[in-house]
Amino acid sequence: MKTDKLKRLQAVGWKIGSAEDFLQLSDEEAQLVALKLSLISAVKESRIKRKLSQIDLAQRMKSSQSRIAKIEAGDPSVSLDLIVRALIASGATTRDIQAAFTTNERMAG
């Protein structure tokens, strides 16, 4: 947000903060959210990089296309385990997986 707009909003009583502040997330909860977002992004990138459709990835996982769509949309019902399984099934290398975790460390730190 531009500095002048930020100052105008604050002058009329608006409070500006992060999503973590608004949702009152602890540091651990914020790190978990950042980790999930990083892994979800890595799943989609890996799938697209390998020219896999959601159906192709679902078949590799013995799951459904709608489940892959939920993973990529960040549905809260999707577990970290399922996200990592999708990342592996997409053909992501160990380096790709490490990169997803490294991205998370940069976001959280």
C-alpha positions, 0 to 999 in steps of 0.5 A, spaced: 500 500 500 502 506 498 505 510 504 500 516 503 494 512 502 496 508 509 497 515 512 490 517 510 487 511 513 490 511 519 488 518 520 481 516 520 482 511 525 483 505 520 488 500 523 493 496 518 496 490 520 498 483 517 493 477 516 496 474 522 494 480 526 487 480 524 486 472 525 490 472 531 495 467 529 500 465 534 507 464 530 507 457 530 500 457 526 502 463 522 508 458 520 504 452 519 499 456 514 506 459 510 508 452 510 502 449 507 501 455 502 508 454 500 507 446 499 501 447 495 504 452 490 510 447 489 504 441 487 501 446 482 508 448 479 510 441 479 504 438 476 504 444 470 512 443 469 511 436 468 505 437 463 500 433 468 492 434 468 489 434 475 486 428 473 493 425 471 495 427 478 489 424 481 490 417 478 497 417 480 495 418 487 489 413 486 484 419 488 480 424 485 480 430 480 476 434 485 481 432 491 487 435 487 483 441 486 482 442 493 489 441 494 491 446 489 485 451 492 488 450 499 482 447 502 482 447 509 480 440 510 486 437 506 492 435 510 499 436 510 500 429 509 496 429 502 499 435 500 506 432 500 503 425 497 501 430 491 507 433 491 511 426 490 506 423 486 507 429 481 514 427 480 517 433 484 524 431 486 528 431 493 530 438 491 523 441 489 521 439 496 527 442 499 525 448 495 518 448 498 520 448 505 526 453 504 521 458 501 517 457 507 523 458 512 524 465 508 516 467 508 516 465 516 523 468 518 
